Amino acid sequence: MKICVTGSIATDHLMHFPGRFADQLIADQLDKVSLSFLVDDLVIRRGGVAANIAFGMAKLGLRPALVGAVGADFADYRSWLERHGVDCDSVHVSEVAHTARFVCTTDEDLCQVASFYAGAMSEARNIELSPVHHRLDGLDLVIVGANDPVAMVRHSQECRDRGYAFAADPSQQLARMGGEDVLQLIEGAEFLLTNEYENSLLEQKTGLTSDQVLERVKVRVTTLGKNGVRITGRDFAPILVPVAREIHAYDPTGVGDGFRAGFFAALSWGLGLERAAQVGALLATLVLETVGTQEYEVDADNFLKRLAESYGESAAADIRPHLN
């Protein structure tokens, strides 16, 4: 299955606050918040939603095509991704801007406060998908991930115009997009992916009910945090998949990207939605147990063992032939 992953490519600056954000917020003073958190840890990692998803797919044996915009400082990051099996030949390199940067602080409750500098990402709106289609001799799926909002709408429109199947994954960019842009993004999508909060925000911004959203997309995937993932569609009963068992939760950054990588990898193997969600949930757990979004390893034997522990031996048996 030939998959193109569009979206942000960034470096992550991840910090830890040894306390609770909630304890620092005064309810009647939220309109004039001025806070500085003294952190006790800083790590700099490779990130960006498209790069994270592509990396996860590659760890499961796929060779996804990464599509996004970066700066001239991308050389080392490109080498890392290519060494792990990601096709970077369709990444646009800006002549003037730096690669995007994500700065995030996580507290003891795993709550997060973050900022995102777009940098070269703003040039993603100039990227055409047709050259990627021709270079790969076809595209089975385009993932339209969080990116420059203009680029996201353009990519989904090009998919509709050219008949490419696509998944709409607006993620944190929902906060910046108006209702009309969100409608243009999701219309005709094979898959719509959000978390529970984004699910409500999308319906609020578009004015659509849950049923009306499903009239515009085929499958809706909603991640529910510790409650797992819910999958709904036009012609099947809702599917609820619990989270995979964890060893130790360390950092939630990139967990959603890990889920998407496992979910779409499993679909590319020809597995059904429930099995795909189980693979996604376990890959998300591997991300949760590490610092950074691309620091985990996928060992086939251990992956299958943990899959069986979470979802039963039949799940492991179905997935075993697809893991190298």
VOBA-1610 file (N, C-alpha, C; in pm, whole numbers, padded with zeros to 5 digits, always signed):
BEGIN
Met+00085-00119+00000Met+00000+00000+00000Met+00089+00124+00000Lys+00065+00215-00095Lys+00146+00336-00107Lys+00077+00450-00032Ile+00142+00494+00077Ile+00084+00595+00164Ile+00172+00720+00164Cys+00108+00833+00146Cys+00174+00963+00152Cys+00128+01032+00281Val+00222+01074+00363Val+00189+01139+00490Val+00226+01286+00481Thr+00126+01373+00479Thr+00151+01517+00476Thr+00131+01575+00616Gly+00200+01685+00644Gly+00184+01750+00774Gly+00313+01813+00820Ser+00315+01847+00947Ser+00430+01919+01002Ser+00551+01827+01019Ile+00668+01889+01003Ile+00797+01826+01030Ile+00869+01925+01120Ala+00905+01884+01239Ala+00953+01981+01338Ala+01053+01918+01433Thr+01119+02003+01511Thr+01196+01955+01625Thr+01117+01987+01751Asp+01120+01896+01849Asp+01046+01910+01974Asp+01141+01948+02087His+01106+02053+02159His+01179+02093+02279His+01087+02059+02397Leu+01117+01951+02467Leu+01027+01894+02566Leu+01080+01918+02707Met+00997+01980+02792Met+01037+02012+02929Met+00940+01950+03029His+00987+01933+03152His+00905+01874+03258His+00894+01970+03376Phe+00770+01999+03417Phe+00743+02082+03534Phe+00707+01992+03652Pro+00785+01994+03762Pro+00760+01904+03875Pro+00649+01954+03966Gly+00533+01972+03910Gly+00417+02019+03985Gly+00293+02003+03900Arg+00186+02074+03937Arg+00060+02067+03863Arg+00024+02206+03812Phe-00001+02217+03681Phe-00044+02344+03625Phe-00171+02394+03696Ala-00260+02299+03727Ala-00389+02335+03786Ala-00372+02409+03918Asp-00264+02379+03992Asp-00242+02446+04120Asp-00196+02590+04104Gln-00154+02627+03984Gln-00102+02762+03960Gln-00206+02855+03898Leu-00322+02802+03865Leu-00425+02880+03797Leu-00531+02926+03896Ile-00561+03056+03891Ile-00662+03115+03979Ile-00787+03141+03895Ala-00898+03081+03934Ala-01017+03079+03850Ala-01063+03216+03804Asp-01063+03316+03893Asp-01114+03448+03854Asp-01006+03540+03799Gln-00889+03484+03771Gln-00779+03564+03715Gln-00731+03511+03580Leu-00808+03422+03519Leu-00763+03357+03396Leu-00755+03453+03278Asp-00822+03569+03288Asp-00817+03666+03178Asp-00688+03746+03177Lys-00603+03729+03278Lys-00474+03800+03283Lys-00364+03709+03337Val-00360+03589+03284Val-00259+03492+03326Val-00120+03540+03288Ser-00027+03534+03383Ser+00114+03564+03357Ser+00196+03470+03445Leu+00240+03361+03386Leu+00307+03257+03461Leu+00438+03216+03396Ser+00532+03177+03478Ser+00657+03117+03431Ser+00681+02992+03515Phe+00705+02880+03447Phe+00725+02754+03517Phe+00873+02717+03516Leu+00929+02696+03634Leu+01068+02651+03644Leu+01071+02500+03621Val+01131+02460+03509Val+01131+02319+03473Val+01260+02252+03519Asp+01255+02120+03532Asp+01374+02049+03582Asp+01436+01958+03477Asp+01385+01966+03352Asp+01439+01878+03249Asp+01411+01938+03113Leu+01503+01921+03020Leu+01485+01965+02882Leu+01551+01863+02790Val+01473+01814+02695Val+01529+01728+02591Val+01484+01783+02456Ile+01569+01770+02357Ile+01537+01815+02222Ile+01529+01692+02133Arg+01414+01672+02070Arg+01389+01553+01991Arg+01335+01588+01853Arg+01341+01490+01765Arg+01281+01505+01633Arg+01130+01487+01647Gly+01051+01563+01569Gly+00907+01552+01582Gly+00834+01607+01460Gly+00713+01656+01484Gly+00622+01696+01377Gly+00529+01580+01347Val+00400+01607+01332Val+00305+01496+01322Val+00330+01407+01200Ala+00360+01467+01085Ala+00381+01385+00965Ala+00505+01297+00980Ala+00612+01358+01031Ala+00735+01280+01049Ala+00716+01170+01152Asn+00645+01200+01260Asn+00619+01097+01362Asn+00538+00980+01306Ile+00433+01012+01231Ile+00349+00906+01173Ile+00429+00823+01073Ala+00504+00891+00987Ala+00584+00820+00887Ala+00689+00732+00954Phe+00752+00783+01060Phe+00852+00705+01133Phe+00789+00578+01190Gly+00671+00592+01253Gly+00604+00476+01311Gly+00567+00372+01207Met+00520+00417+01092Met+00488+00323+00984Met+00614+00250+00938Ala+00722+00323+00926Ala+00847+00261+00881Ala+00896+00158+00983Lys+00876+00185+01113Lys+00917+00088+01215Lys+00836-00042+01203Leu+00718-00033+01141Leu+00635-00152+01122Leu+00654-00213+00983Gly+00754-00164+00910Gly+00789-00228+00784Gly+00741-00161+00658Leu+00667-00051+00669Leu+00621+00021+00550Leu+00728+00119+00504Arg+00709+00174+00384Arg+00796+00282+00337Arg+00707+00399+00294Pro+00658+00477+00390Pro+00570+00589+00357Pro+00647+00705+00296Ala+00578+00783+00214Ala+00637+00903+00155Ala+00601+01022+00242Leu+00700+01088+00296Leu+00679+01206+00380Leu+00670+01329+00292Val+00567+01412+00315Val+00546+01534+00236Val+00524+01650+00333Gly+00611+01749+00326Gly+00601+01867+00411Gly+00711+01963+00374Ala+00719+02074+00448Ala+00818+02178+00419Ala+00912+02194+00538Val+01041+02204+00510Val+01144+02214+00613Val+01244+02322+00575Gly+01336+02351+00667Gly+01445+02444+00640Gly+01572+02371+00600Ala+01675+02451+00571Ala+01804+02392+00532Ala+01868+02314+00647Asp+01816+02335+00769Asp+01867+02264+00887Asp+01812+02123+00900Phe+01746+02073+00796Phe+01679+01943+00800Phe+01773+01826+00769Ala+01896+01853+00728Ala+01983+01748+00674Ala+02000+01630+00770Asp+02032+01656+00896Asp+02052+01546+00992Asp+01922+01470+01017Tyr+01814+01545+01026Tyr+01684+01483+01048Tyr+01646+01395+00929Arg+01671+01444+00808Arg+01645+01363+00688Arg+01722+01232+00692Ser+01848+01240+00729Ser+01931+01120+00735Ser+01873+01018+00834Trp+01828+01067+00950Trp+01767+00981+01051Trp+01643+00911+00996Leu+01554+00987+00933Leu+01430+00929+00882Leu+01457+00828+00770Glu+01545+00864+00678Glu+01576+00774+00568Glu+01641+00646+00618Arg+01725+00659+00720Arg+01790+00541+00777Arg+01688+00447+00840His+01575+00501+00884His+01470+00419+00945His+01360+00381+00847Gly+01378+00411+00718Gly+01287+00359+00617Gly+01183+00456+00563Val+01195+00586+00594Val+01099+00685+00546Val+01149+00744+00414Asp+01062+00754+00316Asp+01091+00815+00186Asp+01078+00967+00201Cys+01190+01039+00191Cys+01191+01184+00209Cys+01211+01260+00077Asp+01196+01193-00037Asp+01225+01256-00165Asp+01123+01362-00205Ser+01009+01368-00136Ser+00908+01469-00169Ser+00898+01579-00063Val+00998+01590+00022Val+01002+01697+00122Val+01055+01825+00057His+00983+01935+00076His+01022+02065+00022His+01116+02135+00119Val+01229+02188+00068Val+01327+02258+00153Val+01320+02407+00124Ser+01287+02484+00228Ser+01278+02630+00214Ser+01416+02692+00200Glu+01422+02801+00125Glu+01549+02874+00110Glu+01564+02983+00214Val+01459+03010+00293Val+01465+03127+00383Val+01427+03096+00528Ala+01350+02991+00554Ala+01296+02967+00688Ala+01357+02843+00753His+01353+02840+00884His+01398+02724+00960His+01287+02620+00969Thr+01327+02498+00998Thr+01229+02392+01023Thr+01144+02428+01145Ala+01016+02392+01141Ala+00923+02425+01249Ala+00973+02373+01384Arg+00924+02436+01490Arg+00969+02401+01625Arg+00850+02392+01721Phe+00846+02283+01798Phe+00741+02260+01897Phe+00805+02268+02036Val+00752+02356+02123Val+00804+02375+02259Val+00694+02338+02357Cys+00718+02236+02439Cys+00611+02180+02521Cys+00659+02152+02663Thr+00578+02191+02762Thr+00605+02160+02902Thr+00495+02069+02955Thr+00535+01960+03019Thr+00442+01861+03074Thr+00452+01860+03225Asp+00336+01858+03294Asp+00339+01857+03441Asp+00322+01715+03496Glu+00310+01704+03627Glu+00303+01573+03692Glu+00175+01497+03657Asp+00071+01568+03614Asp-00054+01503+03573Asp-00055+01468+03425Leu+00059+01490+03357Leu+00072+01471+03214Leu-00012+01571+03134Cys-00050+01682+03200Cys-00110+01795+03127Cys+00002+01871+03059Gln-00030+01940+02949Gln+00072+02004+02869Gln+00035+02148+02833Val+00137+02234+02829Val+00126+02369+02775Val+00231+02378+02665Ala+00190+02416+02545Ala+00282+02409+02431Ala+00266+02529+02339Ser+00372+02556+02264Ser+00371+02656+02157Ser+00433+02593+02033Phe+00392+02643+01917Phe+00443+02588+01792Phe+00482+02701+01698Tyr+00610+02701+01655Tyr+00660+02798+01557Tyr+00657+02732+01420Ala+00584+02792+01327Ala+00563+02727+01197Ala+00687+02727+01109Gly+00758+02840+01101Gly+00877+02846+01017Gly+00850+02803+00874Ala+00930+02710+00825Ala+00918+02665+00686Ala+00785+02597+00658Met+00715+02554+00761Met+00589+02484+00740Met+00490+02568+00660Ser+00501+02701+00670Ser+00407+02787+00597Ser+00421+02772+00446Glu+00532+02716+00399Glu+00552+02696+00256Glu+00489+02566+00206Ala+00433+02487+00298Ala+00370+02361+00257Ala+00250+02386+00166Arg+00193+02507+00172Arg+00078+02539+00086Arg+00115+02540-00062Asn+00244+02541-00091Asn+00290+02542-00231Asn+00314+02402-00286Ile+00295+02300-00203Ile+00327+02163-00244Ile+00209+02099-00317Glu+00237+02040-00433Glu+00138+01963-00509Glu+00158+01814-00478Leu+00047+01742-00472Leu+00054+01598-00449Leu+00071+01518-00577Ser+00033+01575-00690Ser+00040+01503-00816Ser+00181+01451-00847Pro+00287+01533-00826Pro+00422+01479-00851Pro+00456+01359-00763Val+00403+01357-00641Val+00427+01243-00553Val+00357+01120-00611His+00235+01139-00657His+00158+01030-00719His+00232+00972-00837His+00286+01058-00923His+00357+01010-01042His+00490+00944-01004Arg+00560+01000-00907Arg+00689+00942-00867Arg+00671+00802-00811Leu+00565+00781-00736Leu+00541+00651-00673Leu+00457+00558-00760Asp+00416+00607-00877Asp+00329+00530-00966Asp+00198+00495-00896Gly+00140+00595-00831Gly+00011+00578-00766Gly+00017+00605-00617Leu-00099+00640-00561Leu-00113+00660-00417Leu-00240+00590-00371Asp-00229+00506-00270Asp-00346+00439-00216Asp-00414+00522-00108Leu-00337+00604-00037Leu-00394+00686+00069Leu-00304+00806+00095Val-00367+00922+00113Val-00297+01044+00155Val-00347+01080+00294Ile-00257+01091+00389Ile-00294+01137+00522Ile-00271+01287+00527Val-00378+01363+00547Val-00369+01508+00555Val-00363+01544+00702Gly-00240+01555+00753Gly-00218+01581+00895Gly-00203+01728+00925Ala-00190+01761+01054Ala-00176+01899+01100Ala-00058+01965+01032Asn-00083+02084+00975Asn+00014+02147+00887Asn-00024+02293+00876Asp+00037+02368+00787Asp-00014+02499+00751Asp-00160+02482+00711Pro-00255+02554+00773Pro-00397+02531+00744Pro-00433+02544+00597Val-00371+02638+00526Val-00398+02653+00383Val-00353+02528+00309Ala-00239+02473+00348Ala-00190+02350+00286Ala-00285+02234+00310Met-00340+02225+00429Met-00430+02115+00462Met-00553+02117+00372Val-00613+02235+00359Val-00732+02247+00274Val-00696+02219+00129Arg-00579+02269+00085Arg-00537+02246-00054Arg-00515+02098-00080His-00451+02029+00013His-00425+01886-00007His-00554+01807-00017Ser-00651+01835+00071Ser-00775+01758+00066Ser-00852+01789-00063Gln-00846+01916-00108Gln-00914+01951-00233Gln-00848+01880-00351Glu-00715+01874-00352Glu-00646+01805-00461Glu-00680+01656-00460Cys-00693+01598-00340Cys-00732+01457-00332Cys-00869+01435-00393Arg-00962+01524-00365Arg-01096+01510-00423Arg-01091+01528-00575Asp-01015+01629-00620Asp-01008+01658-00763Asp-00945+01543-00841Arg-00844+01479-00783Arg-00767+01376-00855Arg-00810+01234-00818Gly-00903+01223-00724Gly-00953+01090-00689Gly-00862+01012-00597Tyr-00780+01082-00515Tyr-00696+01012-00419Tyr-00776+00991-00289Ala-00776+00869-00238Ala-00836+00846-00107Ala-00754+00919-00001Phe-00821+00982+00097Phe-00745+01057+00196Phe-00808+01046+00335Ala-00722+01067+00435Ala-00764+01072+00574Ala-00745+01215+00624Ala-00848+01274+00682Ala-00840+01409+00738Ala-00806+01399+00886Asp-00696+01463+00925Asp-00645+01453+01061Asp-00604+01592+01110Pro-00702+01679+01140Pro-00671+01820+01168Pro-00595+01844+01297Ser-00614+01759+01397Ser-00540+01767+01522Ser-00544+01908+01580Gln-00428+01958+01627Gln-00425+02087+01696Gln-00458+02205+01606Gln-00458+02188+01476Gln-00489+02300+01387Gln-00638+02333+01385Leu-00721+02252+01445Leu-00863+02286+01457Leu-00881+02420+01527Ala-00794+02450+01621Ala-00805+02576+01695Ala-00787+02697+01606Arg-00715+02682+01495Arg-00688+02796+01406Arg-00780+02800+01285Met-00851+02693+01259Met-00931+02686+01137Met-01076+02726+01164Gly-01134+02799+01069Gly-01275+02832+01077Gly-01361+02717+01030Gly-01491+02729+01056Gly-01582+02621+01022Gly-01583+02584+00875Glu-01576+02685+00785Glu-01578+02656+00642Glu-01454+02579+00599Asp-01339+02618+00655Asp-01216+02547+00621Asp-01220+02403+00672Val-01277+02381+00791Val-01287+02246+00845Val-01377+02161+00755Leu-01488+02220+00709Leu-01577+02147+00619Leu-01505+02108+00490Gln-01427+02202+00436Gln-01353+02172+00313Gln-01248+02064+00337Leu-01191+02063+00456Leu-01088+01964+00488Leu-01146+01823+00494Ile-01263+01807+00557Ile-01312+01673+00585Ile-01402+01616+00476Glu-01456+01699+00390Glu-01553+01652+00291Glu-01495+01541+00204Gly-01561+01425+00204Gly-01519+01314+00119Gly-01406+01230+00173Ala-01365+01253+00299Ala-01253+01177+00355Ala-01291+01031+00381Glu-01198+00942+00355Glu-01216+00802+00392Glu-01217+00787+00544Phe-01130+00865+00610Phe-01118+00861+00755Phe-01111+01003+00809Leu-01172+01024+00924Leu-01158+01148+01001Leu-01106+01110+01138Leu-00992+01167+01177Leu-00931+01133+01305Leu-00925+01256+01394Thr-00974+01241+01517Thr-00966+01346+01618Thr-00955+01280+01755Asn-00919+01359+01857Asn-00938+01312+01993Asn-01075+01357+02040Glu-01111+01325+02165Glu-01247+01351+02212Glu-01279+01500+02215Tyr-01183+01580+02260Tyr-01207+01725+02266Tyr-01218+01783+02125Glu-01126+01741+02037Glu-01130+01790+01899Glu-01260+01748+01829Asn-01312+01633+01867Asn-01438+01586+01813Asn-01549+01688+01840Ser-01557+01733+01966Ser-01660+01831+02003Ser-01632+01966+01937Leu-01505+02007+01932Leu-01470+02135+01871Leu-01504+02136+01723Leu-01479+02026+01655Leu-01511+02017+01512Leu-01661+02034+01490Glu-01742+01967+01571Glu-01886+01978+01554Glu-01934+02120+01587Gln-01873+02181+01687Gln-01910+02318+01722Gln-01876+02415+01610Lys-01758+02401+01552Lys-01714+02496+01448Lys-01791+02478+01318Thr-01826+02355+01285Thr-01895+02329+01159Thr-02047+02339+01173Gly-02098+02330+01297Gly-02241+02329+01318Gly-02305+02196+01282Leu-02225+02091+01267Leu-02276+01960+01229Leu-02298+01872+01352Thr-02398+01785+01341Thr-02414+01681+01442Thr-02320+01565+01408Ser-02309+01471+01500Ser-02224+01354+01476Ser-02271+01278+01352Asp-02402+01262+01338Asp-02456+01191+01222Asp-02428+01267+01093Gln-02434+01399+01098Gln-02407+01479+00978Gln-02261+01473+00938Val-02172+01461+01035Val-02031+01444+01002Val-02012+01313+00926Leu-02080+01207+00971Leu-02067+01077+00906Leu-02130+01074+00767Glu-02210+01173+00734Glu-02260+01184+00597Glu-02151+01236+00503Arg-02046+01295+00561Arg-01939+01355+00481Arg-01812+01272+00479Val-01795+01182+00576Val-01676+01096+00583Val-01723+00953+00599Lys-01636+00857+00564Lys-01676+00716+00571Lys-01656+00657+00710Val-01540+00686+00770Val-01508+00628+00901Val-01457+00739+00991Arg-01508+00742+01113Arg-01465+00841+01211Arg-01393+00771+01325Val-01268+00812+01349Val-01186+00752+01453Val-01162+00857+01561Thr-01208+00829+01683Thr-01196+00924+01793Thr-01116+00860+01906Thr-00999+00914+01934Thr-00919+00863+02045Thr-00973+00922+02175Leu-00977+00838+02280Leu-01044+00875+02405Leu-00948+00875+02523Gly-00819+00895+02499Gly-00722+00894+02608Gly-00717+00758+02675Lys-00727+00758+02808Lys-00716+00633+02883Lys-00833+00538+02856Asn-00939+00589+02789Asn-01055+00505+02758Asn-01047+00440+02621Gly-00935+00455+02552Gly-00914+00383+02427Gly-00953+00463+02305Val-01018+00399+02210Val-01054+00462+02084Val-01191+00411+02039Arg-01270+00503+01983Arg-01402+00467+01930Arg-01402+00489+01779Ile-01452+00388+01706Ile-01458+00395+01560Ile-01604+00383+01518Thr-01651+00481+01442Thr-01788+00479+01394Thr-01788+00496+01243Gly-01893+00444+01180Gly-01903+00453+01035Gly-02047+00445+00990Arg-02067+00455+00860Arg-02202+00459+00806Arg-02272+00323+00809Asp-02194+00217+00795Asp-02258+00086+00774Asp-02205-00023+00867Phe-02159+00015+00987Phe-02118-00086+01084Phe-02142-00032+01225Ala-02157-00124+01319Ala-02180-00086+01458Ala-02052-00023+01515Pro-02066+00071+01610Pro-01946+00133+01669Pro-01851+00030+01728Ile-01722+00057+01712Ile-01617-00031+01764Ile-01544+00045+01874Leu-01530-00016+01991Leu-01456+00045+02101Leu-01338-00045+02137Val-01218+00009+02126Val-01095-00066+02155Val-01027-00003+02276Pro-01001-00078+02383Pro-00934-00021+02500Pro-00787+00004+02473Val-00726+00083+02560Val-00583+00110+02547Val-00505-00018+02573Ala-00384-00025+02518Ala-00296-00139+02547Ala-00235-00122+02685Arg-00201-00233+02747Arg-00140-00227+02880Arg-00005-00158+02872Glu+00018-00071+02968Glu+00145+00002+02970Glu+00234-00049+03083Ile+00365-00026+03065Ile+00460-00059+03171Ile+00480+00062+03260His+00506+00177+03198His+00523+00301+03275His+00499+00419+03182Ala+00397+00499+03211Ala+00369+00618+03130Ala+00471+00726+03163Tyr+00536+00777+03059Tyr+00640+00877+03084Tyr+00611+01010+03018Asp+00578+01011+02889Asp+00557+01138+02818Asp+00453+01116+02710Pro+00341+01192+02712Pro+00234+01169+02614Pro+00258+01234+02478Thr+00367+01309+02465Thr+00392+01377+02337Thr+00406+01274+02224Gly+00326+01291+02119Gly+00336+01204+02003Gly+00258+01075+02013Val+00184+01055+02123Val+00108+00930+02140Val+00004+00917+02029Gly-00066+01025+01998Gly-00166+01020+01891Gly-00105+00988+01756Asp+00014+01039+01731Asp+00083+01008+01605Asp+00120+00861+01599Gly+00162+00806+01713Gly+00193+00664+01718Gly+00070+00579+01687Phe-00044+00620+01743Phe-00167+00546+01714Phe-00196+00548+01564Arg-00186+00663+01502Arg-00217+00675+01360Arg-00123+00589+01276Ala+00005+00588+01313Ala+00103+00506+01240Ala+00064+00359+01245Gly+00034+00308+01365Gly-00004+00168+01378Gly-00137+00137+01311Phe-00232+00227+01323Phe-00365+00207+01265Phe-00357+00194+01113Phe-00288+00287+01049Phe-00284+00283+00902Phe-00189+00175+00851Ala-00085+00143+00928Ala+00002+00032+00889Ala-00079-00098+00886Ala-00159-00120+00989Ala-00238-00243+00995Ala-00343-00247+00885Leu-00404-00134+00852Leu-00498-00132+00741Leu-00427-00166+00609Ser-00304-00120+00596Ser-00229-00150+00473Ser-00198-00298+00462Trp-00195-00368+00576Trp-00174-00514+00575Trp-00303-00589+00539Gly-00413-00517+00527Gly-00539-00581+00494Gly-00621-00622+00615Leu-00583-00576+00735Leu-00657-00611+00855Leu-00777-00519+00872Gly-00872-00560+00956Gly-00993-00483+00980Gly-00970-00369+01077Leu-01076-00291+01099Leu-01066-00170+01180Leu-01031-00201+01326Glu-01088-00305+01382Glu-01060-00337+01522Glu-00914-00376+01540Arg-00864-00464+01455Arg-00724-00504+01465Arg-00632-00383+01441Ala-00669-00299+01346Ala-00588-00181+01317Ala-00580-00090+01439Ala-00692-00072+01507Ala-00693+00011+01627Ala-00610-00051+01739Gln-00608-00183+01746Gln-00527-00250+01849Gln-00378-00231+01822Val-00337-00243+01697Val-00197-00218+01662Val-00163-00072+01692Gly-00253+00018+01656Gly-00230+00160+01683Gly-00219+00189+01831Ala-00305+00127+01910Ala-00303+00150+02055Ala-00172+00101+02118Leu-00121-00013+02072Leu+00004-00063+02128Leu+00121+00024+02086Leu+00123+00068+01960Leu+00232+00155+01918Leu+00227+00287+01995Ala+00107+00337+02021Ala+00091+00459+02101Ala+00147+00438+02242Thr+00127+00320+02297Thr+00179+00291+02431Thr+00332+00289+02431Leu+00393+00238+02324Leu+00539+00240+02315Leu+00591+00384+02315Val+00518+00473+02247Val+00556+00614+02247Val+00541+00673+02387Leu+00432+00640+02455Leu+00405+00691+02589Leu+00515+00652+02687Glu+00577+00538+02664Glu+00676+00486+02758Glu+00817+00539+02731Thr+00832+00631+02636Thr+00963+00688+02606Thr+00955+00840+02606Val+01070+00905+02620Val+01077+01050+02606Val+01113+01080+02461Gly+01032+01161+02396Gly+01051+01187+02254Gly+00956+01102+02173Thr+00931+01146+02051Thr+00827+01082+01969Thr+00882+00975+01875Gln+01014+00966+01863Gln+01073+00870+01770Gln+01189+00794+01837Glu+01176+00770+01965Glu+01285+00706+02039Glu+01255+00561+02076Tyr+01139+00511+02038Tyr+01100+00376+02076Tyr+01150+00274+01974Glu+01149+00150+02014Glu+01186+00039+01926Glu+01066-00055+01911Val+01057-00120+01797Val+00955-00222+01775Val+01025-00355+01755Asp+01026-00435+01859Asp+01079-00570+01852Asp+00962-00663+01826Ala+00967-00740+01719Ala+00851-00819+01677Ala+00803-00913+01787Asp+00893-00987+01849Asp+00853-01083+01952Asp+00786-01014+02070Asn+00847-00904+02116Asn+00791-00832+02230Asn+00659-00765+02193Phe+00652-00713+02071Phe+00530-00647+02025Phe+00414-00747+02024Leu+00439-00866+01972Leu+00334-00967+01966Leu+00295-01017+02106Lys+00394-01028+02194Lys+00367-01070+02332Lys+00276-00970+02401Arg+00308-00842+02386Arg+00228-00739+02453Arg+00090-00725+02387Leu+00085-00749+02258Leu-00044-00745+02188Leu-00136-00855+02242Ala-00078-00975+02261Ala-00156-01087+02316Ala-00202-01057+02458Glu-00116-00995+02538Glu-00152-00962+02676Glu-00267-00862+02681Ser-00273-00772+02584Ser-00376-00668+02584Ser-00503-00711+02514Tyr-00489-00786+02403Tyr-00605-00812+02317Tyr-00628-00960+02285Gly-00546-01048+02339Gly-00567-01190+02320Gly-00477-01252+02214Glu-00464-01382+02221Glu-00376-01455+02131Glu-00421-01445+01986Ser-00552-01436+01962Ser-00600-01429+01825Ser-00554-01301+01757Ala-00547-01191+01833Ala-00498-01065+01777Ala-00352-01079+01737Ala-00272-01138+01824Ala-00130-01159+01792Ala-00114-01249+01671Ala-00197-01352+01661Ala-00188-01446+01549Ala-00220-01376+01417Asp-00317-01286+01418Asp-00353-01214+01296Asp-00243-01120+01250Ile-00167-01067+01343Ile-00068-00964+01311Ile+00070-01024+01287Arg+00096-01142+01344Arg+00228-01204+01335Arg+00282-01211+01191Pro+00203-01249+01090Pro+00260-01261+00954Pro+00307-01129+00895His+00266-01018+00954His+00297-00888+00894His+00416-00818+00958Leu+00468-00874+01068Leu+00581-00813+01136Leu+00710-00880+01094Asn+00808-00799+01054Asn+00940-00855+01018Asn+01020-00878+01143
//
